[in-house]
Amino acid sequence: MSKAQLVNVEDYRRAARKTLPRVLYDFVAGHALDGQTGNRNRSGFDDWWLRARSFASTSAPDISVELAGKRLALPVLIAPTGCSGLLWPRGEALVAKAAADAGTILEVSAGSILSMEDIAAGGSGPKWLQIFLYRDRGLTREFIARARAAGYTGIVVTVDAPVHGRREQDYRNGFAIDQRLTLATMLDAAVHYRWWMRMAGQPRFGMANFAGRSDGDMNDMASYIASVLDPDITWDDLSWLRAQWDGFLVVKGILDPRDAGEAVTRGADAIQISNHGGRQLDSTLASIDALPAIAEAVGKRVPVLLDGGIDRGTSVLKAIALGADACLIGRSHLWGLAVAGGDGVGAVLDVLKTEIVNAMTIGGWKSLAELDRNSITRTPR
């Protein structure tokens, strides 16, 4: 596809599918089990319809939003996505720059290819670091200390991944990425030569945040990371984490309003509604379906964020009308990264920004604050 043909996120996804090796595309696109939750994340937005207003249009709607003491240029952040540096050389640093240029926040994955320090140096904008509660709390404390030293202003504790979900396509593919051409990869390399050419000569893949803790290949390192996740966490662990970190604290992976309320009581500064892009527990609630009850439970005590299924500007507006303060994109920005590196990420953000402005102009909302439950209705299919 030429640049002129890439007019929406779906166009970037199709272009990425042509560019990436099949096993890598499947890794990014894949879901747990049958993909019911992952598919519903996107289709759930189709159940909601915006109520456009008459005689209320504006040529310059205000799409900025204040979050964590920062005025962001648009209500779209970038969610943490592990191993995204596999899609483009130094990909995560390029994403950091694209987020900074767009005036938004990047949540940096703990499972990044580059180190959190290298990513922090990639862009001047605000960044939050994803962390987990590891069996060895010393490792969690180490990540917090490194985040503080590298200038991260927030941490995002992910609570929906005490173990890895069953992503069956990765099992079938024997997911492994190696830059060296072998007989087994020659055919795939011929078809997806652009990816192989741009990754040639790059250092051996690894997850730099865990350097020195596993001496094998990426699969060995992934196994190590899975082994140190703690499946036996309690609310007291969140209180412990709150005591370790005096910056902005986001709890990511909330789907139940009772959990949202408890997280706020335990000191969370924001709630992130998420099901890990449908990659963890299949048949659990889609993010958009969980949003109304959580927004009601939280009220205005802390911001409510949402990730999962965001690939249209109108989806962002629907989420805001239902009580979210901002949304995050995961796969959507990865498609841009796979196609054109940092420029592709910037292009995807610009697509969503353009769609948001266009929809608000036509719909008659002069600012995001005007979107509320009166702006949206649900029609059963």
LUMDREN-609333 format. One record per residue (C-alpha): x, y, z negated; residue number from 1. Coordinates in Angstrom, 3 decimals. Layout:
<atoms>
<atom X="X" Y="Y" Z="Z" k="NUM"/>
...
</atoms>
This chain:
<atoms>
<atom X="0.000" Y="0.000" Z="0.000" k="1"/>
<atom X="1.158" Y="3.532" Z="0.741" k="2"/>
<atom X="1.061" Y="6.164" Z="-1.980" k="3"/>
<atom X="-1.968" Y="7.744" Z="-0.309" k="4"/>
<atom X="-3.876" Y="4.476" Z="-0.711" k="5"/>
<atom X="-3.259" Y="4.290" Z="-4.464" k="6"/>
<atom X="-6.223" Y="6.329" Z="-5.644" k="7"/>
<atom X="-7.317" Y="4.437" Z="-8.780" k="8"/>
<atom X="-6.008" Y="1.982" Z="-11.362" k="9"/>
<atom X="-7.400" Y="-1.015" Z="-9.482" k="10"/>
<atom X="-5.342" Y="-0.012" Z="-6.440" k="11"/>
<atom X="-2.215" Y="-0.056" Z="-8.610" k="12"/>
<atom X="-3.158" Y="-3.485" Z="-9.974" k="13"/>
<atom X="-3.489" Y="-4.930" Z="-6.487" k="14"/>
<atom X="-0.195" Y="-3.378" Z="-5.447" k="15"/>
<atom X="1.499" Y="-4.749" Z="-8.574" k="16"/>
<atom X="0.221" Y="-8.223" Z="-7.796" k="17"/>
<atom X="1.955" Y="-8.068" Z="-4.428" k="18"/>
<atom X="5.170" Y="-6.789" Z="-6.001" k="19"/>
<atom X="5.631" Y="-8.960" Z="-9.090" k="20"/>
<atom X="6.617" Y="-12.634" Z="-9.199" k="21"/>
<atom X="3.506" Y="-14.703" Z="-9.805" k="22"/>
<atom X="4.586" Y="-15.892" Z="-13.231" k="23"/>
<atom X="5.204" Y="-12.306" Z="-14.368" k="24"/>
<atom X="1.947" Y="-10.985" Z="-12.936" k="25"/>
<atom X="0.076" Y="-13.799" Z="-14.695" k="26"/>
<atom X="1.821" Y="-12.922" Z="-17.952" k="27"/>
<atom X="0.640" Y="-9.313" Z="-17.768" k="28"/>
<atom X="-2.859" Y="-10.043" Z="-16.474" k="29"/>
<atom X="-3.506" Y="-13.145" Z="-18.571" k="30"/>
<atom X="-5.947" Y="-13.671" Z="-21.416" k="31"/>
<atom X="-6.405" Y="-16.244" Z="-24.159" k="32"/>
<atom X="-8.363" Y="-19.411" Z="-23.335" k="33"/>
<atom X="-11.246" Y="-18.664" Z="-20.903" k="34"/>
<atom X="-10.742" Y="-14.904" Z="-20.859" k="35"/>
<atom X="-14.240" Y="-14.099" Z="-22.132" k="36"/>
<atom X="-13.062" Y="-11.318" Z="-24.426" k="37"/>
<atom X="-10.598" Y="-9.916" Z="-21.932" k="38"/>
<atom X="-13.242" Y="-9.773" Z="-19.206" k="39"/>
<atom X="-15.854" Y="-8.315" Z="-21.552" k="40"/>
<atom X="-13.443" Y="-5.565" Z="-22.589" k="41"/>
<atom X="-13.900" Y="-4.081" Z="-19.150" k="42"/>
<atom X="-17.430" Y="-5.148" Z="-18.243" k="43"/>
<atom X="-18.800" Y="-3.977" Z="-21.601" k="44"/>
<atom X="-18.501" Y="-0.387" Z="-20.447" k="45"/>
<atom X="-20.995" Y="-1.183" Z="-17.665" k="46"/>
<atom X="-23.776" Y="-1.491" Z="-20.264" k="47"/>
<atom X="-23.447" Y="2.189" Z="-21.167" k="48"/>
<atom X="-24.628" Y="5.144" Z="-19.073" k="49"/>
<atom X="-23.735" Y="8.796" Z="-19.437" k="50"/>
<atom X="-26.511" Y="11.407" Z="-19.622" k="51"/>
<atom X="-25.345" Y="14.227" Z="-17.363" k="52"/>
<atom X="-26.601" Y="17.719" Z="-18.264" k="53"/>
<atom X="-27.911" Y="20.363" Z="-15.887" k="54"/>
<atom X="-26.861" Y="24.025" Z="-15.691" k="55"/>
<atom X="-23.872" Y="23.270" Z="-17.910" k="56"/>
<atom X="-20.974" Y="22.590" Z="-15.549" k="57"/>
<atom X="-17.572" Y="24.214" Z="-15.912" k="58"/>
<atom X="-14.603" Y="24.428" Z="-13.601" k="59"/>
<atom X="-12.075" Y="23.854" Z="-16.381" k="60"/>
<atom X="-13.281" Y="21.455" Z="-19.095" k="61"/>
<atom X="-11.082" Y="21.119" Z="-22.164" k="62"/>
<atom X="-9.858" Y="17.506" Z="-22.262" k="63"/>
<atom X="-7.271" Y="18.026" Z="-24.992" k="64"/>
<atom X="-7.536" Y="16.309" Z="-28.340" k="65"/>
<atom X="-5.804" Y="16.826" Z="-31.685" k="66"/>
<atom X="-4.303" Y="13.708" Z="-33.198" k="67"/>
<atom X="-1.786" Y="13.285" Z="-36.004" k="68"/>
<atom X="-1.162" Y="17.008" Z="-36.066" k="69"/>
<atom X="-0.428" Y="17.149" Z="-32.329" k="70"/>
<atom X="-2.517" Y="18.690" Z="-29.571" k="71"/>
<atom X="-2.476" Y="16.136" Z="-26.749" k="72"/>
<atom X="-3.157" Y="17.179" Z="-23.168" k="73"/>
<atom X="-5.558" Y="14.298" Z="-22.594" k="74"/>
<atom X="-7.399" Y="11.705" Z="-24.710" k="75"/>
<atom X="-5.419" Y="8.795" Z="-23.284" k="76"/>
<atom X="-2.446" Y="7.283" Z="-25.136" k="77"/>
<atom X="-0.263" Y="4.347" Z="-24.116" k="78"/>
<atom X="-0.631" Y="1.147" Z="-26.133" k="79"/>
<atom X="2.278" Y="-1.136" Z="-27.095" k="80"/>
<atom X="2.953" Y="-3.800" Z="-24.460" k="81"/>
<atom X="5.639" Y="-6.384" Z="-25.117" k="82"/>
<atom X="8.347" Y="-7.115" Z="-22.552" k="83"/>
<atom X="7.216" Y="-4.307" Z="-20.240" k="84"/>
<atom X="10.864" Y="-3.698" Z="-19.399" k="85"/>
<atom X="10.611" Y="-6.817" Z="-17.255" k="86"/>
<atom X="8.621" Y="-4.864" Z="-14.686" k="87"/>
<atom X="11.201" Y="-2.178" Z="-13.912" k="88"/>
<atom X="14.805" Y="-1.530" Z="-15.009" k="89"/>
<atom X="14.770" Y="0.374" Z="-18.327" k="90"/>
<atom X="11.021" Y="0.406" Z="-17.940" k="91"/>
<atom X="10.147" Y="1.315" Z="-21.520" k="92"/>
<atom X="12.366" Y="4.398" Z="-21.479" k="93"/>
<atom X="10.677" Y="5.492" Z="-18.261" k="94"/>
<atom X="7.277" Y="5.019" Z="-19.892" k="95"/>
<atom X="8.419" Y="7.201" Z="-22.799" k="96"/>
<atom X="9.359" Y="9.983" Z="-20.395" k="97"/>
<atom X="6.094" Y="9.655" Z="-18.460" k="98"/>
<atom X="4.086" Y="9.875" Z="-21.684" k="99"/>
<atom X="6.026" Y="12.948" Z="-22.796" k="100"/>
<atom X="5.580" Y="14.611" Z="-19.403" k="101"/>
<atom X="1.833" Y="13.937" Z="-19.543" k="102"/>
<atom X="1.564" Y="15.374" Z="-23.042" k="103"/>
<atom X="0.462" Y="12.214" Z="-24.794" k="104"/>
<atom X="1.682" Y="9.627" Z="-27.317" k="105"/>
<atom X="3.415" Y="6.322" Z="-26.641" k="106"/>
<atom X="3.011" Y="3.381" Z="-28.999" k="107"/>
<atom X="6.254" Y="1.435" Z="-28.631" k="108"/>
<atom X="6.090" Y="-2.349" Z="-28.769" k="109"/>
<atom X="8.168" Y="-4.197" Z="-31.335" k="110"/>
<atom X="8.756" Y="-6.775" Z="-28.585" k="111"/>
<atom X="10.295" Y="-4.341" Z="-26.124" k="112"/>
<atom X="13.229" Y="-5.205" Z="-23.872" k="113"/>
<atom X="15.046" Y="-1.995" Z="-24.817" k="114"/>
<atom X="15.675" Y="-1.119" Z="-28.450" k="115"/>
<atom X="13.378" Y="1.287" Z="-30.256" k="116"/>
<atom X="16.295" Y="3.727" Z="-30.370" k="117"/>
<atom X="16.836" Y="3.628" Z="-26.589" k="118"/>
<atom X="13.128" Y="4.153" Z="-25.999" k="119"/>
<atom X="13.025" Y="7.061" Z="-28.445" k="120"/>
<atom X="15.792" Y="8.716" Z="-26.442" k="121"/>
<atom X="13.840" Y="8.215" Z="-23.202" k="122"/>
<atom X="11.323" Y="10.995" Z="-23.758" k="123"/>
<atom X="10.879" Y="13.957" Z="-26.061" k="124"/>
<atom X="7.189" Y="13.396" Z="-26.807" k="125"/>
<atom X="5.762" Y="11.906" Z="-30.007" k="126"/>
<atom X="6.124" Y="8.154" Z="-30.384" k="127"/>
<atom X="4.709" Y="5.610" Z="-32.793" k="128"/>
<atom X="6.352" Y="2.237" Z="-33.400" k="129"/>
<atom X="4.373" Y="-0.983" Z="-33.531" k="130"/>
<atom X="5.354" Y="-3.195" Z="-36.451" k="131"/>
<atom X="4.197" Y="-6.467" Z="-37.939" k="132"/>
<atom X="4.186" Y="-7.824" Z="-41.458" k="133"/>
<atom X="6.934" Y="-10.424" Z="-41.170" k="134"/>
<atom X="7.516" Y="-13.320" Z="-43.535" k="135"/>
<atom X="10.710" Y="-11.554" Z="-44.497" k="136"/>
<atom X="9.458" Y="-8.175" Z="-45.701" k="137"/>
<atom X="13.052" Y="-7.024" Z="-45.470" k="138"/>
<atom X="12.724" Y="-7.191" Z="-41.676" k="139"/>
<atom X="9.592" Y="-5.025" Z="-41.845" k="140"/>
<atom X="11.430" Y="-2.533" Z="-44.079" k="141"/>
<atom X="14.329" Y="-2.532" Z="-41.616" k="142"/>
<atom X="12.020" Y="-1.634" Z="-38.734" k="143"/>
<atom X="10.476" Y="1.175" Z="-40.788" k="144"/>
<atom X="13.910" Y="2.583" Z="-41.627" k="145"/>
<atom X="15.016" Y="2.423" Z="-38.001" k="146"/>
<atom X="11.808" Y="4.100" Z="-36.871" k="147"/>
<atom X="12.313" Y="6.909" Z="-39.347" k="148"/>
<atom X="15.926" Y="7.393" Z="-38.288" k="149"/>
<atom X="14.999" Y="7.411" Z="-34.589" k="150"/>
<atom X="12.371" Y="10.116" Z="-35.033" k="151"/>
<atom X="9.164" Y="8.113" Z="-34.763" k="152"/>
<atom X="6.278" Y="10.028" Z="-36.328" k="153"/>
<atom X="3.926" Y="7.096" Z="-36.786" k="154"/>
<atom X="3.844" Y="3.350" Z="-37.175" k="155"/>
<atom X="1.159" Y="1.027" Z="-35.867" k="156"/>
<atom X="0.745" Y="-2.108" Z="-37.932" k="157"/>
<atom X="-0.788" Y="-4.828" Z="-35.766" k="158"/>
<atom X="-3.017" Y="-7.162" Z="-37.754" k="159"/>
<atom X="-4.627" Y="-9.345" Z="-35.065" k="160"/>
<atom X="-1.553" Y="-11.433" Z="-34.256" k="161"/>
<atom X="-0.618" Y="-13.562" Z="-37.287" k="162"/>
<atom X="0.158" Y="-16.236" Z="-34.700" k="163"/>
<atom X="0.265" Y="-16.055" Z="-30.914" k="164"/>
<atom X="-2.976" Y="-16.642" Z="-29.044" k="165"/>
<atom X="-3.267" Y="-19.544" Z="-26.624" k="166"/>
<atom X="-2.533" Y="-18.030" Z="-23.219" k="167"/>
<atom X="-2.989" Y="-21.098" Z="-21.101" k="168"/>
<atom X="-1.748" Y="-19.685" Z="-17.810" k="169"/>
<atom X="1.628" Y="-18.932" Z="-19.414" k="170"/>
<atom X="1.791" Y="-22.549" Z="-20.587" k="171"/>
<atom X="1.035" Y="-23.793" Z="-17.086" k="172"/>
<atom X="3.630" Y="-21.472" Z="-15.583" k="173"/>
<atom X="6.237" Y="-22.324" Z="-18.207" k="174"/>
<atom X="6.625" Y="-18.576" Z="-18.567" k="175"/>
<atom X="10.260" Y="-17.649" Z="-18.286" k="176"/>
<atom X="11.962" Y="-14.850" Z="-16.425" k="177"/>
<atom X="15.517" Y="-15.172" Z="-15.151" k="178"/>
<atom X="17.099" Y="-12.718" Z="-12.765" k="179"/>
<atom X="19.370" Y="-15.353" Z="-11.200" k="180"/>
<atom X="18.152" Y="-16.927" Z="-8.001" k="181"/>
<atom X="17.915" Y="-20.703" Z="-8.115" k="182"/>
<atom X="16.376" Y="-23.238" Z="-5.759" k="183"/>
<atom X="13.213" Y="-23.076" Z="-7.842" k="184"/>
<atom X="12.894" Y="-19.323" Z="-7.432" k="185"/>
<atom X="14.040" Y="-18.832" Z="-3.849" k="186"/>
<atom X="10.544" Y="-18.946" Z="-2.344" k="187"/>
<atom X="9.108" Y="-16.579" Z="-4.935" k="188"/>
<atom X="12.074" Y="-14.261" Z="-4.397" k="189"/>
<atom X="11.426" Y="-14.204" Z="-0.669" k="190"/>
<atom X="7.826" Y="-13.153" Z="-1.231" k="191"/>
<atom X="8.532" Y="-10.700" Z="-4.059" k="192"/>
<atom X="11.940" Y="-9.519" Z="-2.962" k="193"/>
<atom X="11.382" Y="-5.922" Z="-4.134" k="194"/>
<atom X="11.228" Y="-7.003" Z="-7.773" k="195"/>
<atom X="14.285" Y="-9.237" Z="-7.471" k="196"/>
<atom X="16.289" Y="-6.522" Z="-5.723" k="197"/>
<atom X="15.564" Y="-3.827" Z="-8.280" k="198"/>
<atom X="16.242" Y="-6.137" Z="-11.233" k="199"/>
<atom X="19.468" Y="-7.523" Z="-9.761" k="200"/>
<atom X="22.497" Y="-6.476" Z="-11.737" k="201"/>
<atom X="20.539" Y="-5.647" Z="-14.883" k="202"/>
<atom X="21.817" Y="-7.011" Z="-18.206" k="203"/>
<atom X="20.451" Y="-10.348" Z="-19.311" k="204"/>
<atom X="16.906" Y="-9.966" Z="-20.570" k="205"/>
<atom X="16.391" Y="-9.942" Z="-24.310" k="206"/>
<atom X="14.331" Y="-8.213" Z="-26.978" k="207"/>
<atom X="16.795" Y="-5.673" Z="-28.266" k="208"/>
<atom X="14.986" Y="-4.911" Z="-31.524" k="209"/>
<atom X="15.799" Y="-8.457" Z="-32.648" k="210"/>
<atom X="19.356" Y="-8.563" Z="-31.318" k="211"/>
<atom X="21.589" Y="-10.827" Z="-33.357" k="212"/>
<atom X="18.740" Y="-12.815" Z="-34.829" k="213"/>
<atom X="18.510" Y="-15.304" Z="-31.966" k="214"/>
<atom X="21.409" Y="-16.201" Z="-29.681" k="215"/>
<atom X="19.457" Y="-18.065" Z="-26.994" k="216"/>
<atom X="17.576" Y="-16.868" Z="-23.942" k="217"/>
<atom X="14.349" Y="-14.848" Z="-23.973" k="218"/>
<atom X="12.234" Y="-17.894" Z="-24.659" k="219"/>
<atom X="14.377" Y="-18.718" Z="-27.699" k="220"/>
<atom X="14.031" Y="-15.159" Z="-28.917" k="221"/>
<atom X="10.260" Y="-15.227" Z="-28.401" k="222"/>
<atom X="10.110" Y="-18.441" Z="-30.423" k="223"/>
<atom X="12.097" Y="-16.776" Z="-33.188" k="224"/>
<atom X="9.728" Y="-13.804" Z="-33.276" k="225"/>
<atom X="6.722" Y="-16.130" Z="-33.432" k="226"/>
<atom X="8.342" Y="-17.988" Z="-36.326" k="227"/>
<atom X="8.751" Y="-14.853" Z="-38.472" k="228"/>
<atom X="5.172" Y="-13.604" Z="-38.128" k="229"/>
<atom X="3.346" Y="-13.947" Z="-41.436" k="230"/>
<atom X="-0.116" Y="-15.549" Z="-41.121" k="231"/>
<atom X="-0.802" Y="-15.149" Z="-44.850" k="232"/>
<atom X="-1.256" Y="-11.395" Z="-45.191" k="233"/>
<atom X="-3.773" Y="-9.687" Z="-47.493" k="234"/>
<atom X="-5.012" Y="-6.151" Z="-48.043" k="235"/>
<atom X="-2.362" Y="-5.754" Z="-50.724" k="236"/>
<atom X="0.239" Y="-6.045" Z="-47.951" k="237"/>
<atom X="-1.285" Y="-2.990" Z="-46.271" k="238"/>
<atom X="-1.056" Y="-1.108" Z="-49.562" k="239"/>
<atom X="2.602" Y="-2.183" Z="-49.784" k="240"/>
<atom X="3.219" Y="-0.920" Z="-46.265" k="241"/>
<atom X="1.552" Y="2.383" Z="-47.055" k="242"/>
<atom X="3.995" Y="2.819" Z="-49.930" k="243"/>
<atom X="6.960" Y="2.210" Z="-47.604" k="244"/>
<atom X="5.986" Y="4.793" Z="-44.975" k="245"/>
<atom X="5.008" Y="8.413" Z="-45.587" k="246"/>
<atom X="4.253" Y="9.222" Z="-41.948" k="247"/>
<atom X="1.162" Y="8.599" Z="-39.835" k="248"/>
<atom X="-0.125" Y="5.036" Z="-40.288" k="249"/>
<atom X="-2.375" Y="3.317" Z="-37.746" k="250"/>
<atom X="-3.990" Y="-0.070" Z="-38.379" k="251"/>
<atom X="-4.405" Y="-1.803" Z="-35.018" k="252"/>
<atom X="-6.628" Y="-4.812" Z="-34.410" k="253"/>
<atom X="-9.784" Y="-3.829" Z="-36.293" k="254"/>
<atom X="-13.127" Y="-5.184" Z="-35.008" k="255"/>
<atom X="-15.272" Y="-5.340" Z="-38.152" k="256"/>
<atom X="-16.676" Y="-2.180" Z="-39.814" k="257"/>
<atom X="-15.994" Y="-3.648" Z="-43.260" k="258"/>
<atom X="-12.321" Y="-3.972" Z="-42.384" k="259"/>
<atom X="-12.259" Y="-0.443" Z="-41.014" k="260"/>
<atom X="-13.620" Y="0.921" Z="-44.288" k="261"/>
<atom X="-11.131" Y="-1.073" Z="-46.365" k="262"/>
<atom X="-8.213" Y="0.053" Z="-44.184" k="263"/>
<atom X="-9.155" Y="3.688" Z="-44.790" k="264"/>
<atom X="-9.433" Y="3.022" Z="-48.528" k="265"/>
<atom X="-5.947" Y="1.488" Z="-48.460" k="266"/>
<atom X="-4.463" Y="4.600" Z="-46.870" k="267"/>
<atom X="-4.708" Y="4.176" Z="-43.098" k="268"/>
<atom X="-4.527" Y="7.474" Z="-41.212" k="269"/>
<atom X="-6.260" Y="6.034" Z="-38.127" k="270"/>
<atom X="-8.154" Y="2.919" Z="-37.065" k="271"/>
<atom X="-7.333" Y="1.321" Z="-33.706" k="272"/>
<atom X="-10.111" Y="-0.899" Z="-32.420" k="273"/>
<atom X="-8.361" Y="-3.633" Z="-30.474" k="274"/>
<atom X="-8.475" Y="-7.319" Z="-29.656" k="275"/>
<atom X="-4.956" Y="-7.347" Z="-28.187" k="276"/>
<atom X="-6.322" Y="-7.010" Z="-24.675" k="277"/>
<atom X="-8.148" Y="-10.317" Z="-25.044" k="278"/>
<atom X="-4.823" Y="-12.112" Z="-25.440" k="279"/>
<atom X="-5.353" Y="-13.391" Z="-28.988" k="280"/>
<atom X="-8.777" Y="-14.695" Z="-30.085" k="281"/>
<atom X="-11.081" Y="-15.434" Z="-27.174" k="282"/>
<atom X="-14.845" Y="-14.971" Z="-27.734" k="283"/>
<atom X="-14.247" Y="-12.239" Z="-30.285" k="284"/>
<atom X="-15.916" Y="-8.865" Z="-29.815" k="285"/>
<atom X="-14.937" Y="-6.622" Z="-26.949" k="286"/>
<atom X="-13.557" Y="-3.315" Z="-28.172" k="287"/>
<atom X="-16.405" Y="-1.227" Z="-26.764" k="288"/>
<atom X="-18.959" Y="-3.520" Z="-28.432" k="289"/>
<atom X="-17.231" Y="-3.127" Z="-31.802" k="290"/>
<atom X="-16.940" Y="0.656" Z="-31.533" k="291"/>
<atom X="-20.370" Y="1.978" Z="-32.585" k="292"/>
<atom X="-20.502" Y="0.172" Z="-35.934" k="293"/>
<atom X="-16.893" Y="1.017" Z="-36.778" k="294"/>
<atom X="-17.351" Y="4.687" Z="-35.869" k="295"/>
<atom X="-20.385" Y="4.807" Z="-38.166" k="296"/>
<atom X="-18.521" Y="3.100" Z="-41.013" k="297"/>
<atom X="-15.497" Y="5.385" Z="-40.741" k="298"/>
<atom X="-17.424" Y="8.591" Z="-40.168" k="299"/>
<atom X="-14.997" Y="11.460" Z="-39.735" k="300"/>
<atom X="-12.591" Y="10.356" Z="-42.462" k="301"/>
<atom X="-9.873" Y="9.314" Z="-40.011" k="302"/>
<atom X="-9.546" Y="9.179" Z="-36.203" k="303"/>
<atom X="-10.890" Y="6.123" Z="-34.419" k="304"/>
<atom X="-8.842" Y="4.918" Z="-31.437" k="305"/>
<atom X="-9.804" Y="2.244" Z="-28.928" k="306"/>
<atom X="-7.840" Y="0.061" Z="-26.535" k="307"/>
<atom X="-9.091" Y="-2.694" Z="-24.253" k="308"/>
<atom X="-10.599" Y="-2.410" Z="-20.788" k="309"/>
<atom X="-9.749" Y="1.228" Z="-20.088" k="310"/>
<atom X="-9.135" Y="1.699" Z="-16.381" k="311"/>
<atom X="-11.564" Y="4.516" Z="-15.555" k="312"/>
<atom X="-11.887" Y="8.055" Z="-16.845" k="313"/>
<atom X="-15.615" Y="7.510" Z="-17.325" k="314"/>
<atom X="-14.812" Y="4.633" Z="-19.697" k="315"/>
<atom X="-12.807" Y="7.056" Z="-21.832" k="316"/>
<atom X="-15.769" Y="9.447" Z="-21.962" k="317"/>
<atom X="-18.164" Y="6.626" Z="-22.895" k="318"/>
<atom X="-15.893" Y="5.597" Z="-25.756" k="319"/>
<atom X="-15.650" Y="9.172" Z="-27.018" k="320"/>
<atom X="-19.430" Y="9.564" Z="-26.844" k="321"/>
<atom X="-19.742" Y="6.430" Z="-28.990" k="322"/>
<atom X="-17.405" Y="7.787" Z="-31.653" k="323"/>
<atom X="-13.823" Y="7.245" Z="-30.544" k="324"/>
<atom X="-11.387" Y="10.142" Z="-30.774" k="325"/>
<atom X="-9.108" Y="8.835" Z="-28.017" k="326"/>
<atom X="-8.370" Y="5.690" Z="-25.997" k="327"/>
<atom X="-5.238" Y="3.766" Z="-25.101" k="328"/>
<atom X="-4.211" Y="1.966" Z="-21.943" k="329"/>
<atom X="-2.127" Y="-1.202" Z="-21.803" k="330"/>
<atom X="-2.253" Y="-3.093" Z="-18.527" k="331"/>
<atom X="-3.297" Y="0.033" Z="-16.613" k="332"/>
<atom X="0.031" Y="1.762" Z="-17.167" k="333"/>
<atom X="1.928" Y="-1.486" Z="-16.532" k="334"/>
<atom X="0.487" Y="-1.676" Z="-13.018" k="335"/>
<atom X="1.869" Y="1.783" Z="-12.353" k="336"/>
<atom X="5.232" Y="0.834" Z="-13.837" k="337"/>
<atom X="5.437" Y="-2.284" Z="-11.676" k="338"/>
<atom X="4.714" Y="-0.323" Z="-8.496" k="339"/>
<atom X="6.765" Y="2.837" Z="-8.944" k="340"/>
<atom X="8.537" Y="2.870" Z="-12.303" k="341"/>
<atom X="8.056" Y="5.971" Z="-14.428" k="342"/>
<atom X="6.500" Y="7.826" Z="-11.505" k="343"/>
<atom X="3.859" Y="5.102" Z="-11.303" k="344"/>
<atom X="3.030" Y="5.463" Z="-15.002" k="345"/>
<atom X="2.692" Y="9.208" Z="-14.549" k="346"/>
<atom X="0.479" Y="8.637" Z="-11.520" k="347"/>
<atom X="-1.855" Y="6.323" Z="-13.450" k="348"/>
<atom X="-2.161" Y="8.855" Z="-16.269" k="349"/>
<atom X="-2.878" Y="11.544" Z="-13.696" k="350"/>
<atom X="-5.560" Y="9.369" Z="-12.065" k="351"/>
<atom X="-7.342" Y="8.962" Z="-15.405" k="352"/>
<atom X="-6.952" Y="12.658" Z="-16.196" k="353"/>
<atom X="-8.424" Y="13.607" Z="-12.804" k="354"/>
<atom X="-11.355" Y="11.221" Z="-13.285" k="355"/>
<atom X="-12.055" Y="12.631" Z="-16.767" k="356"/>
<atom X="-12.007" Y="16.241" Z="-15.550" k="357"/>
<atom X="-14.188" Y="15.402" Z="-12.558" k="358"/>
<atom X="-16.761" Y="13.542" Z="-14.667" k="359"/>
<atom X="-16.922" Y="16.292" Z="-17.305" k="360"/>
<atom X="-17.340" Y="18.971" Z="-14.656" k="361"/>
<atom X="-20.210" Y="17.124" Z="-12.988" k="362"/>
<atom X="-21.733" Y="15.926" Z="-16.262" k="363"/>
<atom X="-21.745" Y="19.336" Z="-17.883" k="364"/>
<atom X="-19.444" Y="18.818" Z="-20.877" k="365"/>
<atom X="-17.134" Y="21.773" Z="-21.452" k="366"/>
<atom X="-15.052" Y="19.953" Z="-24.060" k="367"/>
<atom X="-14.674" Y="16.450" Z="-25.431" k="368"/>
<atom X="-16.336" Y="17.635" Z="-28.639" k="369"/>
<atom X="-19.637" Y="17.994" Z="-26.740" k="370"/>
<atom X="-19.768" Y="14.248" Z="-26.088" k="371"/>
<atom X="-21.852" Y="12.451" Z="-28.703" k="372"/>
<atom X="-24.534" Y="9.766" Z="-28.963" k="373"/>
<atom X="-26.976" Y="12.052" Z="-27.149" k="374"/>
<atom X="-24.579" Y="11.906" Z="-24.177" k="375"/>
<atom X="-24.920" Y="8.172" Z="-23.658" k="376"/>
<atom X="-27.556" Y="5.464" Z="-23.534" k="377"/>
<atom X="-27.501" Y="1.704" Z="-23.304" k="378"/>
<atom X="-29.508" Y="-0.106" Z="-20.645" k="379"/>
<atom X="-29.830" Y="-3.894" Z="-20.986" k="380"/>
<atom X="-28.829" Y="-5.818" Z="-17.887" k="381"/>
</atoms>
